[in-house]
Amino acid sequence: AYLFMVESGGNPVAQSHAGAKGLWQLMPGTGRVYGLQQSNWIDERLDPYKATVAAANYLTRLHREFCNWHLAFAAYNAGEGKIGRAVSGTGASDFFDLCRLDAQLEARARLRDETRDYVPRLIAVAKIMRNLDRLGLMKPTVDMAWNLVPMNVPPLTDLAALSHQLGLDWESFAAMNPAYLRAASPPQQTVAYVPPDKLSEAVRWSALP
């Protein structure tokens, strides 16, 4: 649950130099494997809801492969191939064992410092989040987030006009829907998120010829 904080700091439009995007910093290939649309119109790696489902499914597969959460987290960062080869080459039983035995591997097969630091950083974040009261920090609550519901958006919808119809300025609508890369939806049906009290109007307007 806390991995996205290490990946992006909670920024839904974060982008790395390597091409990873979104809260979960999914690479293009991983996004496609888990059904996230990517085009000049939309990048669903930036959709916090769909990307979270994709990341959860990916982490589930990694855990099934390595049978160890720390190794699964390391594989999320470095790639399952890299971690799988490192485990096979060292006979390591867990992530910290792998770090101790890593020097046995050829230089190019060793873990990067980023991966060595990744799992400890995640553990630290989890410890902090589980002890907010003792640390004098405020707990996040659900009411701090936008209350949004999904709606089907017809192909090539004028999103700027839709936001205007709903009484939302474009900046607010775009912040609620960071996956859209233009002020119009793609040539296929997509999903947008709007406040619940505006859903019926959004659906009615979208259905107009």
N, C-alpha and C positions, 0 to 999 in steps of 0.2 A: 504493500500500500504506500510506502514511503519512497519507493524507487524513483518515482517521477521527480521528487524534490532534488535528488542527486543528479538526475539527468538534465533537468531544465530549470530548476529553481521555481517550478510552478508557472513558467511562462508558456502559454499555449502556442505562441508563434516563434518560439526559439528555433534557431537554425545553426547547425555546426558547419565548419569548413569542409567536413567530409560529406555533407549533404543530408545528414539526419535532421528531422524536423519534428516539432510539436512537443507536447508535454513529456512524451515518452521517448523522444529522439529516435524515431524509427527510421531506418534506412529505406530508400525507395523499394528495393527488392523485398524486404521484409513486409513493408506495407502492402505490396501487391499480393504476396502469399496469403495474407490475412484479409484480403478483400477490400482494401482501401483504394478508392479511385484517386488517380493522379493524372492531371492533364494541365493544359494551359488555362483551364476554367476553374478547376477545383483541385485541392489537395487534402484529402480526408485524413492525412496524418495530423493535420491542424485541427481536426474536429475532436474536441476533448472527450466526447462520449464514445464515438466509434474507435478512436485511437486507444482508449482505455480498454475496450473489449479486445482489440487486436493484441495489445501488450499483455493482457492477462492470458490470452490463449497461447501466445508465444512463450511466456514464462512457464505456463503449465507444461508445454512440450519439453522445454529445457529441463524442468524438474523431473519429468518422466525419463528423460535421457540420462541424467546424471544422478538421480535419486538423492540429491543433496542440494539444499537451497543456496548455500554459499557458492557452490560450483555453478549452479544455474545463473546466479547473479553475475558471476565472472564471465560466463558465456554470453550473457546479454550484452556485456560491455565489449568483450574481445571477439566474440563469435564462437559458435559451438565447435567449429572445426579446430580452431586454435586451442581451446581448452581440452577438447577431446584428445588431441595429439599430445598435449602436455601431460595429461593424466596417464595416457598409455605409456609415454616415454619415461615417466618417473615412478609409476605405480602408486601415486599419491592417493590417499583415502579421502581427503577433504581439501578445502581451499588453502588453509594455513599450512597443511602438510605439503601441498604443491608449492607454496612460496618457499618453504625450507629446502625442497629438493630441486627447485627450478634451475640451480646452477649446473645440474647434471646435463641439461639440454644444450644443444647447439645454440649459439648466440641468437640466431634468427627465430628460434622456437621458444625462447624464453618470454615470460610475461613482461609486458610493458609496465613501467612505473604507474601509469594511469590505472591499469587493471589491478595491480597490487594495492593501490590506495582505494579502489572503488568499493570493495566489500567492507573494509573498515569504516569508510565514510558512511555507507548505508547503515551499518550497525550503530554508528554514533547518532545518526539522525533518528533512528528508531528509539534509541535510549532517551534522547532529548524529548521526543514527542510523547513518550510514555511517562515522562516525569515532569511535565510542564508545571504542575502545581508546586512541586518541590523546588523548581528553578525560578518560580515567580513569574512565569510567562502565561499569557492568555491562551486559553484553549480555543481553537477554531470551532465554529458551529455551523450547522447547515444553513442557517438564515443569513450567513455572510455571503453566500453564493446567490447568483441569479436564479430565480425560479423560472425555468423554461420548459416548454413542451415541444416535441417534434411535430413537423407537418411535412407532407409531401409537396414538393415544389415542381410544377410542370416544366418541361424543357423550355429553355430560352426565356425564362421569366425575367422581367425588368425588376431586379431586386431593389434598386433605388426607389422606384415607384411603389413597390410593395411596402418598403419601410415608411415612406411618406404617408401611404394610406393608413398605416397603423399608428401614425403620430409619433414615429421614432425618427430621430435624425440618423443620417447614414452612418456616422461614426459609432453610434450605439448598436445599430443593427449589425454592422460589420464586426464589432467586438463580440457580439453574441454568436456570430457565425464566421469564425476566422478561416474556415476551410475554403470559402469562396474567394477566388483570386481576382474576380471582376465584379462589376455591378450588375451582372446578368448571370443567370444559372446556365449550366452546360446544356448541350443538345439532348440530354437524357434526364429522366426524373431524378431528383436528388432530395435530400432532407435538410430543412432549415429548422432553427429553433426560435420560438417566439414566446413572450409572456402568456400565461394561460388565459388571461382576460382578453387577449387579442387574437386568440386562435380562430374563433368562429369567423371573425371579420377577415382574417388572412385567408382562410379556406374559401370563403365566399368570393373574395376579390380574385383569388387565383383561378377560380372556376369560370370567371367571366370570359366570353369569347373575345 
